[in-house]
Amino acid sequence: MLNANALRASMVENNCSVRELAEICGLKPKAFYQRLNGRVDFRVGEIIKCFRADRETGVHTDSRLCKNLFSRP
């Protein structure tokens, strides 16, 4: 399950827009918003791309944040 607040906070901290992160995940902004708002679940490949974003955009995704962003309910 996604912790949307933690993801939003990380995006703000790292000055990363929804459009940028959606592109990294291979999604259109509308599809990313659906996932961010809990209407649709992120797929594993999208999560992996999101965590790799730090190499491309500087978005900080350390292991502690990863646990906070995506965890079981």
C-alpha positions in Angstrom: 0.0 0.0 0.0 1.2 3.5 -0.9 1.9 6.1 1.7 0.9 9.0 -0.6 1.8 11.7 2.0 5.4 10.4 2.3 5.7 10.3 -1.5 4.3 13.8 -1.8 6.7 15.1 0.9 9.7 13.5 -0.9 8.6 15.1 -4.1 8.4 18.5 -2.5 11.7 18.1 -0.7 13.4 17.2 -4.0 11.5 19.7 -6.2 10.1 16.9 -8.3 6.8 17.5 -10.1 4.1 14.9 -10.7 4.8 15.2 -14.4 8.5 14.4 -13.9 7.9 11.4 -11.7 5.1 10.1 -13.9 7.5 10.2 -16.9 10.1 8.3 -14.9 7.5 5.7 -14.0 6.4 5.4 -17.6 3.0 6.9 -16.9 0.9 9.8 -18.0 0.3 12.4 -15.3 -3.4 11.4 -15.1 -2.5 7.7 -14.5 0.1 8.8 -11.9 -2.5 10.9 -10.0 -4.8 7.9 -10.0 -2.1 5.9 -8.3 -1.1 8.7 -6.0 -4.7 9.1 -4.9 -5.2 5.4 -4.3 -7.7 4.7 -7.1 -5.2 2.4 -8.8 -2.3 0.4 -7.3 1.2 1.0 -8.5 2.7 -2.0 -10.4 6.0 -3.4 -9.3 7.8 -2.1 -12.3 6.5 1.4 -11.7 7.7 1.3 -8.1 11.1 0.1 -9.1 11.4 3.0 -11.6 10.3 5.4 -9.0 13.0 4.2 -6.6 15.6 4.5 -9.3 14.6 8.1 -9.9 17.4 9.4 -7.6 20.0 8.5 -10.2 18.2 10.6 -12.9 16.6 13.5 -11.0 18.0 13.6 -7.5 14.8 12.4 -5.9 15.9 10.9 -2.6 14.7 7.3 -2.3 16.8 5.6 0.5 15.7 2.2 1.9 14.0 3.8 4.9 11.9 6.0 2.6 11.1 3.0 0.4 9.7 1.2 3.5 7.6 4.3 4.4 6.3 4.8 0.8 5.2 1.3 0.0 4.3 -1.1 2.8 1.6 -3.6 3.6 -1.4 -2.3 5.4 
